[in-house]
Structures are given as structure tokens and as C-alpha cells.
Amino acid sequence: MRKRNFLTLVEIIALLATCSFTLGAAPAERSAQPEALRDVSPAAMALDGARYSQTLEDGRSAVFTVQPELQKFASSLLEDNDVPTGAIVVLNARTGRVLALAQRQRGVESPTVAFDPSPPAASLFKIVTTAALLERPGVSLDTVQCYHGGSQRLEEHNLVDSERDDTACASISQALGRSINAVIAKLADRYLEASSLLRVAEHFGFNRAIPFDFAVPESQAEIPSDRLERARAAAGFWHTHLSPLHAAMMVQAVAHDGAMLRPYIVDKVVGRDGALLYEGKPQLAARPISADVARRLRAAMRETVANGTARKAFHKPGLPSLAKVRVAGKTGTLTGRSPYRAYSWFAGFAPLDSPEVVVAVLIVNEPLWRIKSSETAALVLDKYFSLKKR
């Protein structure tokens, strides 16, 4: 029997009670942090039996949402593979509840990689561009564009149709799944003005306050008016920057029919006397895309895992719990030269037909490396579904 792909009445009431945005609206400014969360920090959480918690000096006690086994597994992946800089964020796709938040920065005792918006969004930004394209009349996942070049860099000639040079063609779905830069760039050049692409980016939360239990810096998106630079931005060549937490929020909106939920990591805070001072719950943050666009994006993101850039990572031996689970996602890869930094992204969700879990992984490697983001995400999802079977 297929699992449900809808909210329960309780979840609907919780969302409607906190809903303050409408279809297409960008997130509002972040409200002040509740007094009950003062000095509460994920960096200070410690395992206390079957949960992570933090006891504060004034007697308050905070309980976190993370699942201990999943949290420890995600953290061990970063540590055991000596990842120089990396973060793994796992969310409940239907509520925004943080199930794991692991991060590592070599030599830093309390890293904040999961909240750092400085890494380039790379090809994760193709999700935004594809959403903007799908809003255009006459554009669908089956829209085909022929192209040449563009795999490593984009030049103006890559934007121009050429009967001689355009020896390959791909649909939008294939272009997203296989991260074909030239196709996304040419279609963005043809259909999207800088203002319209920026509008969709901001609906997804770029250049806006990130709603969370703690202050998170904004992810930045600049869409240049210059033709070539605009096309480069659309394809994920610089100009946009993203935190792992925000990446998880973006794909959570795709997984949840266009409803972006406010992620939360604090389950509750109680006072010295046991009184409940704060309780985390599902809250709607924004609706960056329609349910129809979300549905089509999910189908295109399935291509990434089934036949695209993440196929090898998700079809390796040793992932028994994923054998019958259909995963969708998007990869991103971009390299900075001074100093050398290889940014590797994966953000996705599962199962495809009834998404329940979201994972976003950023790995920033040096020239010698042990693991990349797609492999990490596959292992985390396999662990999630293995724990679920217990």
C-alpha cells in the first residue's frame, strides 16, 4: 500500500495557525528569538540517554529534535573521512523537524558550517532556474534544447544555436538530472530576465532572513543584467551562495508540494520547575512555487539519481535499505582555485512518491579527498531507512 502524501488534520491545523505567507511570497523578516531560547545552542547539546539536551545555568533544560543514532552516524562520516569542511542536514520533509545536523571544520572546535552562507550554490541553483522556467507558458520538462560545450565553463557562443556545433540535445528534465550547463543557460537566456530569475530565487529564500531557532545569515543571490553573466548565474557558475540548512529548506519545499517549512531543532524548553517554556512545531515559512511546479521538479530531480550525476553514488553495493526506495535530488560541483577548494553538494529527498526525509550535504574537499556529497547522502539515507525498519 502506498504511504500517504498528505498532512494529517493536526498538521494542517498547526500549519494554518502559523501561516503568514501566500503563494509566491518570499519569507518575511525573522522575528526576535524567543526568550526561552536564549543561550540555547546546538553546539552545546549533549547525549542524555535517548535524546540530546542542554542544561543552562538558570536551570532551564532544552531538548533537541535530532535522532541520536542518525546524528552519531552523520558525524562519524565527516570525522572518519577526515572531511576538511562539511555539513550534513537531515529534515523531516513534512514538518521541518531537524533529524540530524552534523558539521566539521578541521581545527575548529565548534564549527558553524551548516549555517555558513558563503559556499557557492553551484548547480543546486539549477533548481531555482528550472522552477522559473517551468512557470513560463509553453515550457515543460519535455522541452528540448540542443547545445554544444559548457561542461567546464560557459562562453557567449554556448548561448547561440548552431546547426554545425549543436551535436547534442536534451530535455529540461535531462538537463537538470545530468547538470547540463549549456541547456539550462540557453533556456534561461531565452526565457528569463534577470529580474524574473531573481524574483524566484528570493521566493526560495535567497537575500532573505532564514527562519530558524537561531540566527542564520542570509544566502546571497546576485543575478547580473549582463547576458553572459546572467546565463552563468542561472547554470550555477558563481553569483549565488548558500548554506547547507538553506539547501535543505529548498528541496524540502519541492518535496512538500511547494510549501517551505521553517526548520526547527529545539523540541522543547522547560524551566527549573518543569514548566513548558517553549515547544517546537511545524510552521509554514513560504510558498516559493506552486504544487504543480513542485511535482514536475520532483520528477526531474529523480533523473539525477536514476540516470544522472548521482547515479553511481546511489547504486553502489552496501546500501541495502535503499534498494527499493526511490530517491530524488540535485548535485552541485564547483572548484575555487585560490586556495583550492572543491565544493561538492547533494540535496534531495525520499521516497519520491511520498517524501518523508530531506538530506542536504556539503563537502568541501582539498586536492586529496576520501568522500563526496552524493556518496555521503546515500549512506545517510540508507542509515535513516535502516533505523526506520527497527
N, C-alpha and C positions, 0 to 999 in steps of 0.2 A: 504494500500500500504506500502511495506517495505521501511524504510528510507534508504538513501544512505549510503554505506560503502566505499566511495572513496573520494579523495580530489578533490576540485574544481580546475580549471586551475590556479586561482590566488594563491591558497595554494601550488600547485605543483611548480609554479614559485618561490614562496617565499622560499620553502624548497630547491630547486635545487640551488638557488642563494647562499645559505648559507651552502650547504652540503660540508663537508670536510672529511668525513669518508666513508668507504666502508663496504660491508657485512662482518660481523665478527670482525670489528675493534673495539678496545676499545676507549673510549673518549680520546681526546688529552688533553694536559695540558691547564688549564684555561687561557684565555688571560687576560690582565690587565683590570681592571674595567674602563669603560668609564668615562672621567672627568665629564660628565653631571650627573653621579650617585653619585658623591662624597657627602657624608653626608646624602644621601637618605637612609631611613631605614623603614621597615615595622613596627617597634616598635613605630615610631613617626607618623604613619598615623592617621588621624582623619576624622570623617564623615563630609562631606561638601555637604549637600543636598543629591543628589542621587549617590554620589561617595565618595571614601576615597582619601584623598590627604594630602600633606605635603608641607608647605611653608618654604623655607630655608632662612637663614639670608641674603644671597646675592641676594634675590629676585626671585630665581628660584622656580618653583612650580612643584611638582611631583604628577601625578595622578596614582593611583594603580588599578589593574585589578579586585580586589575582589568585589563580589556582596554583597552589604550591608546587605540584609535580610539573605542571606545564611551565611555570616560571623558572624552576630549577633547571629543567631541560633546555629552555631557550638560553638561559645564562651560560650553561655549560657549553653550548655550541659556540658561543663567542669566545669563551675562555680557552676551551680545548683546541680551537683552531687558531689561537693567537691572533684574532682579528685586531688590526691596529685601531680601527674606529668602526663601530657598528651599533645597530639598534634593531630590536625585534618588537613589534607591537601587535598584539592579538586582541581583537574585539569580538564581542557577541554582536552579530550583524543586525539583530532585531531590537537590541536595547542600548547599544553603545557601551556596555559594561566592559571594562578592561580585564582581560583574562590573563595576560602576561605583558610585562613591559621590562625587557632586558636591554641593557646597554653597556658598552665597553669603550673606553678610550685609553689606550696604553699609557701608563704613567699617571693617570688621573684617578683619584680615589672615588670621587662622586661625579661621574660623567653626566652630561645632560644631552647626549646625542639624540635621544628620541624627540626632544623639543627644539633642537637646533634647526633653524630655517635656512642656514647658509648653503647646504649642498644643492647642486643643480638638480632641478626636477628631471632633467634628461627626457627620455621618451615616455615617462609617466605623463608628461604634459600632452602627449598624443590623445589621452583620454578626453581632455578638455577640448582639444581641436576636433576630435571626432564627434563629440556631443554637439559642438557648434555647427558642424557640417550637417549632422542629421536633423537639425532644426530647419534647414533650408529646404524649400519646396523642390521636389524633383531629385533630391539626393537621398540615396538609400545605401544599405550595406552592400548591395549588389552593383552599385555604381562603379564602373571600371575605368581606370586611368592607366594609360601606357606611359612608360618612363625610361630614363637612362641614368645611370650613375647615382650618386648621392649617398652611397653606403657609409662613407667616412666623412664627407663634407659636402656642403651644398654650394653651388655657384649659380649665377643667374641663368646660364644656359640649361641647367637642370629643370628650370621652370617653364621652358619653352618646348612646345610639341615639335617633334622632329620625325618625319617619316623614315629617315635614314638611321637615326640613333635610338629611337624608342623601340627597342627589340623585345621588351618585356612588358606585360600588363598585369594588373592586379586589381581586385575589388577593394573597397574600403575595409571590409572585414579582414581580408588577407593582409592588407597594408598595416592594420593595427596589430594583428596577431604576429606578423613577421617583422614588424617595425620597419617598414619600407619608407625611408625618409622622403624620397623624391615624390612618391604618390601623395602622401599627406601634405607635403609642401606645395605641390602643384594644385591640389584641390583647394587648399587654404588660399593660395594666390588667386584662384579663380572665383571663389565664393565668399571669402571672408575679408571684411575690412578690419583694420586694427582695432577700431572701437568695438565691433561686434565680438571679436575674439576675447578682448579684454573684459567685456561685459560677462561672458560665460565664465571666464577664469575667476572673476570676482564673485559670481554666484557660487562657485565651488569653494570659496573661502580665501582666495589669494587677496593680498592687500587689505585683509580684514582681521579683526581680533579673533583668535581661535578660542572657542568656548571650551573650558575645561575646569577642573577643580583648582588649578593653579595657573599663574600667569604663563602664557606661552607666546613667544614672539611671532609676529606675522610672517607668513610666507609671501615672498615678493614675486610679482609678475610684471614685466615691462614688455609691452608689445610695440615695437618701433613702427613708425609710419613708412620707413624705407622699405621698398618692395622685398628685396632680398633678405634683410634682417627680419622682417615680419614673417616671411616663409620659414626662415631658420628657427625662429621662436616657436612657430606652430609645430615644427617637427621635433622640437626638444633640444635644439642646439643653443644652449645658454639662454640668457634673458629671463629665465624663471627659476625660482629657488623654493625648496620645500622641506618641511620637517617630516620625519617618519610618522609622527602622530597625525599630521595633516594628511599624509598619503593614505593612512588607514581610513580616515574620515571620508576621503574622496571615493574610495572603492566601496565603502560601506553604503554610501548614497546610491551608487549604481546597484549594489546588491539588494537594496531595500526600496526598490521602485521609485527612486529619486528623492527619498526622504533622508536627509543628512541628520543624524542624531548627535547630540552632544555627548562625547565620550566622558566616562567618569571612572575614577579608580578608587575613590573613597566610598565604601559601602555604608558606613555609619560612624558617627562620633558620639560617645556617651560621656557624661560628666562624672565627677568623682562619686556622686551619689547614685549613679546608674541611670540618670535621666537621659533620654534621647535628645541630643542637641542638633544632629544633622543626619539626614538619610539620603543616599544617592538613589536616583531613579531615572528612568528614561525621559529624555526631553528632546523635542524636535528643535534643531538648530536652524535649518533652512531646507528649501526645496530647490536645488540648483537646476534640476532637469525634470521633465515630465516622466511619468511612469512608462510611456511608450518609448521614449529615448533610452531610458534605463534598460528596458527589456532588450532593445536592439544592441546596446553596448555590452550587455552580458553575453549575448551570442557572439559578438566579435571578440570579446576577451577570452572566450572559450578557445578560440583559434590559437591563442598564444600557447596554451598548454597542449592542445591536441596536435597541432601541426607547426607551431611557430617557434619563437625564440626560447621558450621554456620546456619544449617537448622532452629533450634529453634529461633534464633535471627531474621531471616528474614521471619518467618511465624507466628509471633505474631500478635494479633489484634492491631489496631491503626496505620497501615501502608497502608492507602487506595491508595496512589499514586504508591505504588509498586506492587499492586495486579496483574497487567498484565505486569510487567517489569521483564525480566529475568536477574538476577544479577550473576556475576561470581566473585570469589575471593579466597583468601587464608588466613587462620588464623595462628596464632603463639602464643604459650604459653610457658613460661619458668620462673622458680622461683629461685631467688637468696636468699640465707639464711642469710648472714651476711652483712648488715641488711636484713631483709625480704623485698623482692620486687617481686611482681607478674607482670611480663611483659606480656601484652595482646595485640596482633596485629590483625588487619584486613586490607588487601589491596585488592581492587577489582575494578570492572568497570561495567557499564551498559549502554544501553541494550546489551545483549550478542551478538546478530546478527549484531548490528551496534553501537559499543561502542562510546559514546559521553562524558561520565564523568568518572573520576577516583577518588577514595577516598582511602586514607591511614590513619589509626588511630592507635595510640599507647596510651595505658592507662597503667600506672604503679601504681598498687594498693598496699595498705598496707593490713594487715590481715582483717580489716573490710572495705568493699567496697560497692559501690552502682551501678556501671555500668561497663561493659566490652567493649572491642573494637568492637565486632561484633554487639552488640545492638546499639552502638553509630553510626557505619557506616550505619546501616539500617535506623536509624532516619534521618541521614544527607541526604541519598539518597532519602528517602521519601519526605523530605523538598525540595530537588532540583527539583524533578519531579512535586511537587505540585506548586512550583513557575513557572515552565515552562508552566503550564496549564493556567496561568493568561493571 
